[in-house]
Amino acid sequence: MLLHWLKQAVLAGASDLHLSAGRRPTLRHLGDIVPLAAALVTREEAQSMAQQVLQWLAPAEAPTQTASLPLDCDGAFHLPGLGRFRANLFQHAEGHAMVLRLIPSRLPELASLGLPEAVTAWLGQPQGLVLVTGPTGSGKSTTLACLVQQLNAQKRLHIVTLEDPIEYLHTSGQCLIHQREIHRHTASFEQGLRSALREDPDILLVGELRDLTSIRWALTAAETGHLVLATLHTRGAAQTVSRLVDGFPGEEKNLVRHQLSQSLVGVLSQTLCKTREGHARMAAFEVMVATPAVRHLIREDKIAQLHNTLQTSAAQGMRTLAQDVQRLQTLGQISGASGHSHPVL
């Protein structure tokens, strides 16, 4: 049964498949939640499917009884002929549930993402912090993976990634690439980052800066001769700076602002918009380049002024998200409508 729904999700071009006890199988398609024309998933079916996913994630560790299934579980797996999937298993009031994200088998070419020119220039920096931000499902992981792919084709570097879980698999080309999964290859982001600094890396990719400790180590790595690529679940450059600083105790904030002002290369914030025809999505971007003016505002705790700087610094490659959305609408590439339909597939 699980394979049937996975095949349906692949055929529909969905980004995610939701399977929950007491609910109809549901897809996320072009950003919308779309219930499938099917019967409700029973509690027993949900347990059985959760057991199957655990077998795919870690055959040697999967419990033999559904009663002993974990309350929460993350991971990724590959099914021949179908592709690679990221899985999150959880329990809710009516039983077991899961969200399975479809990971494309091939990465798009970097040029097809429409990234601003300033962003690709960041890859030439010998050290510093590059942040890709946006809400869940906005394509941050794909953007980071495409940046790694670009480096792998053009540079001769050592790249170490820390991911939870590993989504896109990279094969070493021009670069030597080591991908490490949290809880499988290292105990935590902190331990992985601490270890990575002794692994002769040129570039560190951190799947997500989740807490104060991972932010602290990322800043340290960026200050000590490494280019760090990382993601944050924030909307916009100014909020990103605030999130990084506000996670620290009051007595450390000034030091962190100084570190960030010195090490930041740039912030790319993105969101996905439906194309004008409504059959696909494309990204709109906000770009903040760490110019001397931006560094000064961060150092002096004038975060509220960053938005105005982005609005008036097009010559330096900057833009706000609103400006980019307006640009795409003017070009006729995305629709100006805000409503979404919810068809039944």
N, C-alpha and C positions, 0 to 999 in steps of 0.2 A: 504493500500500500504506500509506504513512504517513497519508494522509487517512482511510483506512478505520479505522485504529487510533485516530486522534483522534476520529472520530465515535463509536466504541465507548466511548471514555472519557467523552465528553460525555453520551451516552445513559445511561451507568451512574451519572452523578453523581459521578465520581471527582475527587479533588483533583490527582492526578499520574498520568502515563503513563510507564512505564519501557520503553525499547526497547534491547536489548543483543545484540550478536553472541553466539550460542551460548546464549541464554536465551529463554524464552517471553515474549511481550508481557505486561506486568504492570501492574496498577493499584494505586494507593493509594486505598482506599475506606473512609471513616469511620475513618481512622487505621491500617487494616490493609493489609498487602501481599497482593494477591490475583492470582495467576497466571491468565491467560486460557486457555481450552481451545483452544490453537492450536499450530502447529508452532514449532520453535525458529527464531529469526531467524538467517539465515545471515550470514557475514562480508560478503558482497557486498551483501545487503539493508541491513545496518546502515550500510555506507559510502554507499550510495545515499540512504538517508534522512537521514544526516548532511549530505550535500551539499545536499539539498533544504531542510533547516532553515537552512543558511547562506545559501542564496538568499533565503529569506524574511527573514532577519535583516538582511542587507546585500547586496542584489543586485549592486551595483557592486564590492564587495570580495570576493565569494565566489570561492575558487579554482576553476579549471576542471577540475583533476585531483583525484581523491579521495586520491591519495598525498600531496598537499600540505595536507590538512585540518589545522587546528590541534589541538594536544594537548588544549587546554581552551578553551572558549568560552561566554560568557554573553550573553543578550540577551532581547528580547521581540518578538513579532510578532502581527499580527492577520490572521485569515482570514475573509473575508465569509461569513456564514451559520453559522460555527462559533464564533467568538469570539476572545479574546485569550489568548496563551499566553506563559509565561516559559520559556526554554529554557536548559539547560546541556548542552553536548556535551563528551564526554571519551573517552579511550581506555583500554582495560583489556587483560588478557592475551590475550583472544580476539578483539579487534577494537574497533570503534567502539561507542559507547553514548550514550544521551541520556536526560534526564529532562525532561519537558514538564509544567509546572504550568498547570492551567486557571485562568484569572482570570475570575471572574464578570463578565458584561456589565453588570450593575447592582449597585451597592453596596446592602447592606441599610440600612434606616433605623437611625440611631444607637440609638434606643430599643429596637430588637429585639435588640441585643447584650447587654442586661442590664448595662450598665456601671454601676458604683457612682456615686452622686450626686456624690461628691467629685471624680471624674475630670472630669465635664462642667464643674464649677466652675473647674477649672484653666484652661480656655480663656479665662476672663475676666481672667487675669493679664496685666499689661502686659509682663512680662519674666520670664525664668527658664528652667529646664530641666525638661522633662517627659519621662520615660522609660517606654517600653512594652517589656517584656521577656518572655522565655519561650523554650522550645526551638523548633527549626525546625518549621514547620508548625502552630504554635499560634494563628495568626490575627493576628499582630502587624501585618502590613502592612494587613490589612483594618480593624483598629481605627484605625490612624493615618489611613487614607483616609477613614473615616467621620467622624473628628474634623475633618478638612479640609472635608469636605462640610458639616458642621454650621456651621463658621465661614463658609463660602462662602454659606450661606443667611441668616446673621444679622448678619455684621459687614461693615465696609468697610475691608479691610486688603489689604496686599500680601504674598502668600505665595510664597516661593521654595522649591522642593523640590530635593534632590540625591539621586538614586536610582540603583541599579545592579542591574538595569535599571529603567526606568519600568514599573510594573505597571498600576495604575489610572490612567486618563486623566481629568483634571478639566477642566471647562469653566468659565471665569470667570463668576461670577454677581455677587453683591454684592462679592466680592473680586476682585482682580487676581491671577491665579495664573500663575507661570512654573515649568514642570517641566524640570529639566535632568538628563540622563543622563550618568553617569561614562563617560569614554572616547569619548563621542559629542559631548557639548556642552561638556565640560570635562575636563581631563586627569586629575584626581584629586579625591577628597573634600577634600583640603587646599586645592587650587587653587580648587575650587568654593566652599568656605566663605570663603576669603580674598576672593574676588571678590564673594560675596553680601553681605558687609558694606558694600560700596560700591554696592549696588543698591537702596538705600532700602527694605529689607524690614521688615515688622512681625513676621512669623513665618518661621522657617526649619524645614523638615522635612528631617531627615537620615536616609536609609534605614537606615543602620547605623553605629554608632560602632565602627570596626574596629580602630583602633590608637591609639597615644599621640597622634599628630599630630591626628587627627580629634577626639579627646576634648578636646585642648587648645583647638582652635578653637571647638568647641561651647561650652565653658565661657566662653571670651572673648566669644562672641556673646551668651550668656545674661547676662553681666555688663554688657553695653554697650547695654541697652535693647531686646533682642529676646526673643521667646518661641521657644524651640527645642524641637521635638518630635523625638525620636529613638528608635531601637530598639537593644537589646543582646540577645545570645544568652546570657542568664543565667536561673537559676531562683531567683526570690525577691529581695526588696528588699535584704536584707543582702548577698547575693552580688553584687548589682549595684553596691553602694557599694564593696565590696572590689575588684571588677574595675576600676572606674574609678580607684581610688587606686593599686592595686598595679602598674598598668602604668607608673608613673613611677619614675624613679631615687629612691633613698633620700633624697637631699637636697631633693627637690621634694615629697615626700609631705605634709609639714605644710602647705605652701602650697596644694596641691591640695585637701586636706581642708577648709581654710578657704574656698577658692573654692566647693567643692561645698556646704558648709554654708550659704553665703550665697545661692547661685543656684538650688539644687534646689527645685522646686515639689512634685514627687511622683513616685512610682514605681508603675506598674501592672504586675504580673506576671500572666500568664495561661497557662492550659492548657486543652485541649479534652477534654471527657468525653462518653462516649456517653450519650444519653438513656435513660430507663428502658426504652422500647420497643426501643431498639437500632437505630432507623432514621435517626438524625441525631446530631449532636454539638452541645454547647453549652459555653460558656466558664465556667470558674471563675476567680476573680480574687483576687489578693493586692494590698492597697492600703497604701501608706505615704505619709502626708501629711507634708510638711516643717514640722511644728510646731516651736516653740522647743525642746521636749525632744528631738526627732529631730535638729535642727540641732546641739544641744549634743553629743549622742552621736557624731555624725560628726566634729565639730571636735576632740573629745577622744580620737578613735580608740577608741571603745568600741562597735565594730560588733557584737560578739557580743550586746550588750544590745538591739539593734534588734528582734529577734524577739519578745522579751517585751513591748516597747512596743507592737508591732502587736497582740498578743494582748489587751492590756488597754486599748486606746484606741478602742473601738467608738464612743464618743461623738464622737470627732474624725473618724469615717468610715473608720477603719483596720480591717484584718482580715488574718489569715494565710490562705494557700491552704488549709490543712487545715480551718480554720474555715468557709471558703466551700464546700468540698466537702461537709462535714458538713451545712451548711445546705441545699444542693441535694438531698442524699440524704433529709433529713428532710422536705422538701417533696415528695418523690417524683418529682423531675424527672430525676435521674440514678440509675443503678444502682450498688449497692454492690459488684458483682462486679468482679473485676480481670482475669478471663480474657477472651480474644477468640477468636472463631472465624475460620477462614481458608477461606472457601468458594471454589470454583472457578466463575467466571462463564462 
